[in-house]
Amino acid sequence: MNRSRQDLAITILQWAIGVIVFVESCLTFRGALFDLHAAEHIHHLELARLFISGCEAIAAVLFLIPRTLRVGGWILIVIFAWAILLHFWHGYVHELPLVIYGAGVFAVMSFRGKGK
């Protein structure tokens, strides 16, 4: 594959991951906000969901900007790893797509780090 096709493939991967993670983070944030308003008292788990999903959404945007791609990428990898461990600890295996997202983020950062 020539260099321009590789660039295009990585750019598509970067934008696919960035946009999907941003949308999913916003949905999680909205859900946590709704649950927080519906509760009779402030629940710390909802506050944690708000904080983490907000950070994830910001990191996804940073991942899409060339100058901040690496910072956003590392934040996403840390959040994904933490989420995978936390969900597995509680017996949930539905978070396996986070492994693929993390691998994609790492691939984009590795490719973009070469000569760019």
C-alpha positions as CSV (number, residue, x, y, z in Angstrom):
1,M,0.0,0.0,0.0
2,N,1.4,3.4,-0.9
3,R,1.9,6.2,1.6
4,S,-1.1,8.2,0.6
5,R,-3.4,5.2,1.0
6,Q,-1.9,4.5,4.4
7,D,-2.5,8.1,5.4
8,L,-6.1,7.9,4.2
9,A,-6.7,4.6,6.0
10,I,-5.2,5.9,9.3
11,T,-7.2,9.2,9.0
12,I,-10.4,7.2,8.5
13,L,-9.6,5.0,11.5
14,Q,-8.8,8.1,13.6
15,W,-12.1,9.9,12.7
16,A,-14.2,6.8,13.1
17,I,-12.8,6.1,16.6
18,G,-12.9,9.8,17.6
19,V,-16.4,10.4,16.5
20,I,-17.9,7.1,17.9
21,V,-16.1,7.6,21.2
22,F,-17.3,11.2,21.4
23,V,-20.9,10.3,20.6
24,E,-20.9,7.4,23.1
25,S,-19.4,9.6,25.8
26,C,-22.0,12.2,25.3
27,L,-24.8,9.6,25.5
28,T,-23.2,8.3,28.8
29,F,-22.9,11.8,30.1
30,R,-26.5,12.6,29.2
31,G,-27.7,9.3,30.9
32,A,-25.7,10.1,34.0
33,L,-27.1,13.6,34.1
34,F,-30.7,12.3,33.8
35,D,-30.1,9.7,36.5
36,L,-28.6,12.3,38.8
37,H,-31.7,14.6,38.3
38,A,-34.1,11.7,38.8
39,A,-32.4,10.5,42.1
40,E,-33.6,11.8,45.4
41,H,-30.1,12.4,46.5
42,I,-26.7,12.8,44.9
43,H,-25.2,9.4,44.1
44,H,-21.4,9.3,43.8
45,L,-21.5,6.7,41.0
46,E,-23.4,9.2,38.8
47,L,-21.0,11.9,39.6
48,A,-18.1,9.6,38.6
49,R,-19.9,8.7,35.4
50,L,-20.4,12.4,34.6
51,F,-16.7,13.1,35.3
52,I,-15.3,10.1,33.3
53,S,-17.6,10.5,30.3
54,G,-16.9,14.2,30.2
55,C,-13.2,13.6,30.2
56,E,-13.6,10.9,27.6
57,A,-15.6,13.3,25.3
58,I,-12.9,16.0,25.7
59,A,-10.1,13.4,25.0
60,A,-12.0,12.2,21.9
61,V,-12.0,15.8,20.5
62,L,-8.3,16.2,21.4
63,F,-7.6,12.9,19.6
64,L,-9.1,14.4,16.4
65,I,-6.9,17.5,16.4
66,P,-3.4,16.9,15.0
67,R,-1.5,19.0,17.6
68,T,-3.3,17.3,20.5
69,L,-3.7,13.8,19.1
70,R,-1.1,12.1,21.4
71,V,-2.4,13.7,24.6
72,G,-6.0,12.8,23.7
73,G,-5.0,9.3,22.6
74,W,-3.1,8.6,25.9
75,I,-6.1,9.9,27.9
76,L,-8.4,7.6,26.0
77,I,-6.2,4.6,26.4
78,V,-6.0,5.2,30.2
79,I,-9.8,5.6,30.4
80,F,-10.4,2.5,28.3
81,A,-8.0,0.4,30.3
82,W,-9.6,1.6,33.6
83,A,-13.1,1.0,32.3
84,I,-12.2,-2.5,31.1
85,L,-10.7,-3.5,34.4
86,L,-13.6,-2.0,36.4
87,H,-16.3,-3.6,34.3
88,F,-14.5,-7.0,34.4
89,W,-14.1,-6.8,38.1
90,H,-17.9,-6.4,38.4
91,G,-18.6,-9.3,36.0
92,Y,-19.5,-7.2,32.9
93,V,-18.0,-8.4,29.6
94,H,-20.0,-6.1,27.3
95,E,-17.1,-3.6,27.4
96,L,-14.9,-5.6,25.1
97,P,-15.2,-3.1,22.2
98,L,-13.0,-0.8,24.3
99,V,-10.1,-3.2,23.7
100,I,-10.6,-2.5,19.9
101,Y,-10.9,1.2,20.4
102,G,-7.7,1.3,22.5
103,A,-5.9,-0.7,19.9
104,G,-7.1,1.6,17.2
105,V,-6.1,4.7,19.2
106,F,-2.6,3.2,19.7
107,A,-2.3,2.4,16.0
108,V,-3.2,5.9,15.0
109,M,-0.8,7.4,17.5
110,S,2.0,5.1,16.4
111,F,1.5,5.9,12.7
112,R,1.1,9.6,13.3
113,G,4.2,9.7,15.4
114,K,6.3,8.6,12.4
115,G,7.6,11.6,10.5
116,K,4.7,13.9,11.4
